[in-house]
Each structure stands twice: as C-alpha cells, then as structure tokens.
Amino acid sequence: MNLKAMLVSILGLSLVASVATAQVPSFNYVGASYTEIEDGNINYDGFELEVSGRIGENWFLSGSYADISTSQAEVVFDDLDITYGRLGYIFIEDELAALYAGPQVQYLNFDGGLGSTSETDLGVFVGLRFIAAPRIELMTEASYIDMDNSITRFSAGARFYITPSLSAETQANFGDWSGFSLGINFHF
C-alpha cells in the first residue's frame, strides 16, 4: 500500500471513528461565516469572523468582526464594518442547555462616497443554547443596542457537528438588521 492511500485511509477512519457529538452547549470556538443583513431596503453581504472562550466556570468573552457591503447605487454608505465585544455570564448550564446574558459593546464604521463616520454603543444580550440531538445544537438570542436609533435583534440558529471539533452553523436574524449567516466553527 502506498503512503498516499494509507494517509487517506487513516483520515477516513478517524472521521468515522470519532462520531460527532455535541456534549454540552459550546462557548469555546473560532468561526467564519458568510453573512447577509437587510437594513430597511438596503441589502448588505460579506464575511464575519467570531471568537468565543470561557473565562472561569460561568463566564465567557466573545468578539466578532463583520465586513459587509452593498452595490446599491442610492446608498450613501456602501461599506459597513461591525465589531462586537461581549462579556457573558452563564446562569444555568447542564448537559443539554445553557442560559446566558451580559453586556455588549458595538463599534460601527460606515464608509462611502461622501466620506466615513463611526459610532460606539452599548447594549445587552440574552440567549439559550440547547442540545437537541447528539449532533445538533440549537441557539436563540435577543440583543439590544442603544444607538441614535436603537437596534433590537432576535436570532435563531443551529450548529451541526461534523466532528467533535468542527461544526457547520446557520442562523436567521429578525427585527432590526434582519438576515442570515452560514458558517463553520472550530471548537476547542
């Protein structure tokens, strides 16, 4: 047996042998996703990067960065960068579910043909993650940001574990800035 065939066989066996299971809701991951947001009649799309990690037993810290843009001609600002920082506290956690909440900060940077502007605002979030099946984690969250015009978002999503360390994720957002995202996460 040549080396290439042996490596492919070992990789295949390792994927089959490690049955993908979500044992508890995950707060330790790095992810990348395609995201689409609708703000009024304007559609933005682009990519988002996110990192989350536990700090002690009941706390977690997460951050995300999204670079989205639109090609609609009537838009003043056609490029939008969104950065979030969150400190969460896990109130209830067992093998199947986790209820969490905390403060968040959001930084927005708008660029366009007429220049650029930015703003930083504070808010809160609350969420629930639930293991629905051995390979499926469901998530729901509500978020409020106090800006010049406040932003309230609700989201629902699911993670599908391919391996214990790798999941595909889909999420739908409702309320202000509705839209969806599709991505992949590495869990540690």
C-alpha positions in Angstrom: 0.0 0.0 0.0 1.5 3.4 -0.9 1.8 6.3 1.5 -1.0 8.4 -0.1 -3.5 5.6 0.2 -2.6 4.8 3.7 -3.0 8.5 4.8 -6.4 8.7 3.1 -7.4 5.5 4.9 -6.3 6.8 8.3 -8.1 10.1 7.8 -11.3 8.3 6.7 -11.1 6.0 9.7 -10.5 8.9 12.1 -13.6 10.7 10.8 -15.7 7.6 11.1 -14.3 6.6 14.5 -14.9 10.0 16.1 -18.7 10.1 16.0 -19.6 13.8 16.1 -21.5 14.6 19.3 -22.2 17.9 21.0 -21.9 17.1 24.7 -22.7 20.5 26.1 -23.5 23.8 24.5 -20.3 25.3 23.2 -18.8 28.6 24.2 -15.2 27.8 23.1 -14.9 28.3 19.3 -13.4 30.2 16.4 -15.7 30.7 13.4 -16.0 32.2 10.0 -19.2 32.8 8.0 -20.9 34.4 5.1 -23.5 36.9 6.3 -26.3 38.9 4.8 -28.1 41.8 6.5 -31.0 43.9 5.4 -31.3 47.5 6.8 -34.6 48.9 5.5 -34.5 48.4 1.7 -30.7 48.1 1.6 -29.1 44.6 1.4 -25.5 44.1 2.7 -23.4 41.0 2.5 -19.9 39.9 3.3 -18.0 37.9 5.8 -17.9 37.6 9.6 -15.2 36.3 12.0 -16.0 35.3 15.6 -14.1 34.0 18.6 -15.5 33.0 21.9 -13.9 31.5 25.0 -14.7 30.7 28.6 -13.2 32.7 31.4 -13.6 30.5 34.5 -16.6 28.3 35.1 -19.5 30.6 34.4 -18.1 33.5 32.3 -17.3 33.8 28.6 -15.8 36.5 26.4 -16.6 36.8 22.7 -15.9 39.1 19.9 -16.8 39.4 16.3 -15.9 41.4 13.2 -18.0 41.7 10.0 -17.1 43.4 6.8 -20.2 43.8 4.7 -21.0 46.0 1.7 -23.7 46.7 -0.8 -23.7 47.6 -4.5 -27.0 49.5 -4.5 -26.3 52.9 -6.2 -28.6 55.0 -4.0 -26.8 54.2 -0.8 -24.7 56.9 0.9 -22.5 54.4 2.9 -21.8 51.3 0.8 -19.3 49.6 3.2 -20.0 48.8 6.8 -17.7 47.2 9.4 -19.4 45.9 12.6 -17.3 44.9 15.6 -18.9 43.4 18.8 -17.4 42.7 22.2 -19.4 40.7 24.7 -18.9 39.5 28.3 -21.4 36.8 29.1 -22.5 35.1 32.3 -23.9 31.6 32.1 -26.8 31.5 34.7 -27.9 27.9 34.1 -26.0 25.1 32.5 -26.3 21.4 32.3 -25.6 18.7 29.8 -28.4 19.8 27.5 -28.9 23.6 27.9 -27.3 26.9 28.8 -29.0 30.2 29.6 -26.7 33.2 29.4 -26.8 37.0 29.4 -24.5 40.0 29.6 -23.4 43.4 28.4 -22.0 44.1 24.9 -20.3 47.0 23.1 -20.7 47.6 19.3 -18.4 49.6 17.1 -19.8 50.6 13.6 -17.7 52.1 10.8 -19.5 53.4 7.8 -17.6 54.2 4.5 -19.0 55.6 1.3 -18.8 58.1 -1.5 -19.4 61.0 0.9 -16.8 60.0 3.5 -17.0 57.9 6.6 -18.4 58.0 10.1 -18.3 55.7 13.1 -20.0 55.2 16.4 -19.6 53.1 19.5 -22.7 52.0 21.5 -23.6 49.7 24.5 -26.2 47.1 24.9 -27.3 43.8 26.4 -28.0 40.3 25.2 -29.6 37.1 26.5 -29.6 33.7 24.9 -30.3 30.0 25.2 -28.4 27.1 23.7 -29.8 23.6 23.7 -28.5 20.2 22.6 -31.5 18.9 20.5 -29.8 15.7 19.3 -26.3 14.2 19.7 -25.0 16.2 16.7 -27.3 19.2 16.8 -27.1 22.4 19.0 -30.0 24.9 18.7 -29.5 28.5 19.6 -31.7 31.5 20.2 -30.8 35.0 21.3 -32.2 38.5 21.8 -29.9 41.6 21.6 -30.5 45.3 22.2 -28.1 48.1 21.3 -28.8 51.7 22.4 -27.7 53.8 19.4 -29.1 57.1 18.0 -31.8 54.7 16.7 -31.8 51.6 18.9 -31.3 48.2 17.4 -33.2 45.1 18.6 -32.4 41.8 17.0 -33.7 38.2 17.6 -31.8 35.3 16.2 -32.4 31.5 15.9 -29.8 29.1 14.6 -28.3 25.6 14.7 -24.9 24.0 14.7 -24.5 20.7 13.0 -21.4 18.8 14.4 -19.3 17.2 11.7 -16.7 16.1 14.2 -16.5 17.0 18.0 -14.2 19.9 17.0 -15.9 21.1 13.8 -19.4 22.3 13.2 -21.4 23.9 10.4 -23.7 26.7 11.5 -26.7 28.5 10.1 -28.5 31.4 11.7 -31.5 33.6 10.9 -31.9 37.2 12.3 -35.1 39.0 12.8 -36.1 42.6 13.9 -33.7 45.4 13.0 -31.0 44.2 10.7 -32.7 41.0 9.7 -30.8 38.5 7.6 -28.9 35.2 7.8 -25.5 33.7 8.1 -23.9 30.4 7.1 -20.6 29.4 8.5 -18.2 26.9 10.0 -16.7 26.7 13.6 -13.7 25.1 15.1 -14.4 24.2 18.8 -11.6 23.9 21.4 
